[in-house]
Amino acid sequence: MTEKKSNNIWEFAKTIIWAVLIATVVRTTSYEPFNIPSGSMIPTLLVGDYLFVSKFSYGYSRYSMPLSPPIISERIFSSLPARGDVAVFRKPTDTDVDYIKRIIGLPGDKIQMKSGSLYINGTLVKRRRIDGMPKMDPFGRKFLVPQFVETLPNGRSYRILEVLGDNGGADNTRVFSVPRGHYFMMGDNRDNSVDSRDSTVGFVPFQHFIGQADIIFWSWNKKWSWWQFWLWPNAIRFDRIFGIIK
């Protein structure tokens, strides 16, 4: 009886070990789940979105692995990111922090914001105003946030917000010259994003990229708590689940 019980415990332990190993391999080589804690990528990504990031999109570096061990000196099996990709990366000034932004500038590009408009290599990036995004103020009053569709030179289009209009703190910048092997990242919520326009982030080395954000697998409105199960039908954003990130 004791021997049978010991065998059962060992079989259970092996099952757990194999599950952990498989999950670690998948997380390292294929897909890693992330959640969105801030509004810097609104309207593309909302607070409470949970998404899968493909590790193989850009190849692998030390930051592709749990705990980021320095066993990979260069990026391996690499594919270059494309302008317009939404990517997860380690913050250059604090590699313990994961950020998610959109790739705006490639190595060698010159990037500038003037009166809220984006310029790449001296050319104005087209944007088209669309209906504003509905929001609620602290007093429960509804208002519309100015919203645009921006189209990059390679044809990639996405929505951006200009909460403070075109004269916010980061709407007029110097010219940023993107160094070799680095990328210029920006949030779609242009007036509420700490990104490459800010010295606390700056240019992002390719080595710091973790992967490309691919798909939203879950979305939860965090104004409700998990324990309020009777409100789940309102809290779960069913229309965002399995949405492709563009």
N, C-alpha and C positions, 0 to 999 in steps of 0.2 A: 504493500500500500504506500509506504514511504517512498520507495523507488519510483512508483508511478507518479506520485505527486511531484517528485523532483524533476522527472522528465517533462511533466506538464509545465512547470515553472520555467525550465530551460527552453522549451519550445516557444513559450510566450515571450521570453526574453529575446530569443533569436528573431521572432517576428518584429518586435519593437526595433531591434538593431537594424534589420534589413529595411524597415520602413524609414528610419532616420537616414540611412545611407542613400536610399533611393531619392528621398526628398532633397537631400543635400546635393546630389548629382544633378537633379533636375533644376534646382535653384541656382546652381553654379553654371551650368552649361546651356540651359534652355530658357526657362521663364522664372522670373522672380516677382512676387506680389508686392505692390506698394499701395499706400493710401495717401490721399490728398488732404493735408492738414490746414492749408491756407488758401486764400483766394487769388493768388498771383496769376493763375492760368484761366480764371473765369473770362469768357464764357465756355471755353473748350473743356475745362475740367472744373468741377465744383468741389467744395469742401464736402468730404464724405464719400467721394468716389474711390473705389478700389479697382486697381488695374493691374494687368500683367505687362511686364517689361521684358522684351526679348533680349536675352544676353548675346545671342549669336549674330544680331544685326550688325554690330560693329567689331566683332571679334572679342578677345578676352585680354584683360589686364589684371593686375593685382586686385583692383577694386571690383572685379567680377566675382571674387571668391569671398566666402564668409571670413570675417575678421581681417580681410585685406593683407594676407601674408606677403612679404616682399620676395616671392619666389619667381615672379615673372618680371624680368627687367624691361622688356619691350612688349608692345601689344602683339598678340599672335592671331592668325587667321582673320586679320582685320579687313573690314570693308569701310570705305570712307562714308561718313554721314552726309546726308543731302540737306540742302537749304530747305527749311520749312519743317523738318522732322521735330517731333516733340521727344526730348531725350532726358533721361535721368543721369545725373553725374554727381561726383563728389565736389563739394565746394572747394575751390582752390586754396582759400585762406583758412579752411577748417575741414580737413578730409574726414572727419567723423560725421559730417552732415551731408545728407542727400538733398539735392535740389532737382526740380523738374522745370524746364523752360523750353522755349522753341529756338531752334538754330536759325539765326538771322544772318550772321556773317561767317564766311569761310576764310581760311588762311589767305592772307594777302589783300583782303577786302578793306575798304574804308567805309566806316559806318558813322552816320550822324543823324540826330533828331533835330528838326527845325520846325518850330510852331506845331508840334505834335505829329508832324509827318516824317516818315522814315526815308532816308537817302542811302542808297548803296552805290558806292563808287561814283558819287556825285549825281546819280540819277534818282529822281523822285519815284518812290514805290507807290503805285496806284492804290487808292483806297476809295471805297464807295459807301456812302452813308446808307444805312438801313434802319428799320424800326428799332427804337430803343429797347433795352432789356429792362423788364419790370423789376423793381426793387421796392422794399419797404423801409421807411425811415424808423428811428427808434420809437416814434409815436404811433406807428402802425399806418402811416399814410403812404400810399403808393406813388411812386415816381418812376420816370424812365431814364436810364443811363444811356448816354450817347454811344451808339454802336456802329461799327464799320466792318466791311469786308475788305481785307488787305490782300493784294495779289503780288507775290514775289516774282522776280525776273524769270524763274523757272516754271511759272504757272501755278504754283501752289497757292491756294486761297484758304483763308480762315477768318474767323471773326475776332475783332479786338474791341476793348472798351476804352473809353476816354472819360473816366469818372469826373475828373476836374477840368474837362475841356482840353484845349490845346496849349495851355500855358502853365501846366503843372511843373513841379520841380525837375522832372526828367524829360520834359518835352523840348528842351533846347540844350544841346550838348556840344561838346567839342567834337572834332573828327577823331574817331577811334581807328587806328591802323592795326588790323588783326595780325599778330605774328604767325610765323610758320608753325604748323603743328598745333594751332589753337583755334578756338571758335568763339563767336560772339553770340551770347544767349540773351533772349528777352522773354518776359512774360506777356501773355495776351491781354492781361489787365494792366494796361500800360502805366497808369498812375499809381498802381498799388503793387509794384513788383520790384524786389531787390534783385537786380540781375547784372549783366556785364556793364551796364551804364554806371554802376556803383563800384567804388574802389574796394569794398568789402568782398566783392565777387571777382570782377575783372574778367579777363580772357580765360577761357577754360581749356586746359590742355587735353588733347585727344586721349591721353593716358587716363584721364579722370572719368571718362564716359563709362557708364554701367550698361546702358542699353536703350533701346527705342521703346517708347510707350505704344503699345499696340491696341489693347482692347480693355474696355471697362467691364469687369465681371460682376460688380455689385455697386450699388449707390444708395446711400442712406442720408437723409436730411438730419443733420445733427442738432436741430432745434428740438428734436424729440429724443428721449432716452431709450436705451434698449429694453429696460425693464417695463416700459409702458407698452406691453404687448397689444393692448386694445387699440393703440394708435399706429401699429405697424402698417396697415394699408395706406395711411397718409405719409408715413415716414419713408417707406421704400420708394425710390424713384424707378418704377418699373420701366419707364420709357428710355432709361439710360443703360440698363443692363444689357450686356453684349454689344454695346455700341463701339464702333471702330473709331479710334482716335485719329483725327485728320490734322 
